């Protein structure tokens, strides 16, 4: 696992250097680009902005913002592009480095890898502390020991995703070896991971909500372990911005944060209303009743305050994935604190 993680991290170094060289050759970027913003562009809100939205209920705050046009109503002269189905923080990181995404989403691990490799992004606010679970359907796989012995593929979003870090930590804690599952990783987004587990292509999936809920309820899947087993309560995914973008468009960035708080309040206090919106946004593929149950069951997890960054950073540093544990407070924008 560690070798695989280090290879993924090395790609971030290459991407950061490439963006820096491009910006230098072009004299820097302007407008609402992801890596920097010219002083001329800082008068008022951005002309256009691309916002990343991942798959699953964990991204419900952004899905509600998009469907209800909350930001469009406040900034009618800004062109909004909602990039749906972004597969994890690594994909967001690449998009932000290339200037294609200005408002990104990232789990803790890819965020910290980016910071360690020089990506100047920070956390605007957490979208939830929903759980991440390692699940299996095969009756022969009842434990991590069984999964290790099976040699079967384990799906997760990317080699440096939060799921990959948690799997390494679980391997170290329960099997005495953080590299136990190195040869079994299969990178794919949650929707593909869901289908791969159902078809038997993979032996297990380290997957986020609502996919593990559906697998357990409908397909007899069982939970082998959870990320919280090793890291405690932790942010599933957060909204992230580059420092340059925040500095250039601070009122706009504050408005994004306020919209995040508004949607989180709806999820906590008006789950039926939120469920109707999410079901409609998916064209009824999931009923409002089902969404309401998922939302209500996780009522305490809809929080804007980040959590788990320090614990993840300490483990990542211990296996050499990042060079040092950063000052977590310095990675938070003024909208939030580092939390626990």
Secondary structure, 3 states (H helix, E strand, C coil): CHHHHHHHHHHHHHHHHHHHHHHHHCCCCCCCCCCCCCHHHHCCCCCEEEEEEECCHHHHHHHHHHHHCHHHHHCCCCEEEEEEEECHHHHHHHHHHCCCCCEEEECHHHHHHHHHCCCCEEEEEEEECCCEEEEECCCCCCCHHHHHHHCCCEEECCCCCHHHHHHHHHHHHHHCCCCCCHHHEEECCHHHHHHHHHHCCCCEEEEECCHHHHHHHHHCCEEEEECHHHHCCCCCEEEEEEHHHHHHCHHHHHHHHHHHHHHHHHHHHCHHHHHHHHHHHCCCCCCHHHHHHHHHHCHHHCCCCCCCHHHHHHHHHHCCCCCCCCCHHHHECCCCCCCC
